[in-house]
Amino acid sequence: MNPAQKALWFIESHLAGELTLDGIAAIGGISRFHMVRAFGAATGLSVMRYVRARRLTEAARALANGAPDILNLALEADYGSHEAFTRAFRDHFGVTPETVRSSTCLDRLKLQEPIVMDSTVIDNLQAPRFETGKPFLVAGIGERYTCESGAAIPGQWQRFHQSVDRIPGRVGKVAYGVCCNADDAGNFDYIAGVEVSDFSDLPREFARVRIPEQRYAVFSHREHISTIRRTVNTIWNHWLPSSGLKAADAPNFERYDENFDPLTGNGGLEIWIPVRE
């Protein structure tokens, strides 16, 4: 398994937490030296340079959206002071944080977007089981994505884990990653959430989606979470066209039970694809 893919997932899903080269290498299961070489070969960037660029990019976005507290952004980006953050920000972008906040514009900044993970086809996709799923409700953190911007989803899961305790009426301990409301341009909503008993007391900050009763093809993804794009790509572009089935017009989702470890990305998950004859 590609250590750089594991590192990319870990960085994106822990961007607001503590990130060290030792910790990232440990997730990849290799030495610091090996991680530096592997990540550089795969991305053309050093590990910690990518971390800094991603954090500064997200800080720039927050500033352009009017974030009032620069010190808080500095701390979230792992800088110990306003001055250190401003110096790093200016060195990276050529302008100060205050300038970006006042201009509300990112057009001239060289932003570091998340690097897209591997989505090549796998040759040994395990055959799915088929289930008729019960209807249920999911509430959580929602974002709208394009096919190109989906690499930011791990960061959305981090925000989910920080806010899940505020979701009222939770049912069980399973988490769901729901894809819904897709359009012809390839845009879709993704909700990182949990099952809830109802929406009546749900705060407005949380997204919601109703999952209908539906027949599903259920695939097991047992490898590290960073390779999920390969499994999803193989399902939609190879298994489904040759299955004799059609995709139903309903949400598809990932199901993360208690075996999944959000810290390491190990433990496996299931991918539920709605199908019809």
Secondary structure, DSSP 8 states (H G I E B T S, - for coil): --HHHHHHHHHHHTTTS---HHHHHHHHTS-HHHHHHHHHHHHSS-HHHHHHHHHHHHHHHHHHTT-S-HHHHHHHTT-SSHHHHHHHHHHHHSS-HHHHHHHT--TTS-------------S-----EEEEE--EEEEEEEEEE-TTGGGGHHHHHHHHHHHGGG-TTEEEEEEEEEEE---TTS-EEEEEEEEES-STT--TTSEEEEE-SEEEEEEEE-S-GGGHHHHHHHIIIIIHHHHT-EE-SS-EEEEE-TT--TTTS-S-EEEEEEEE-
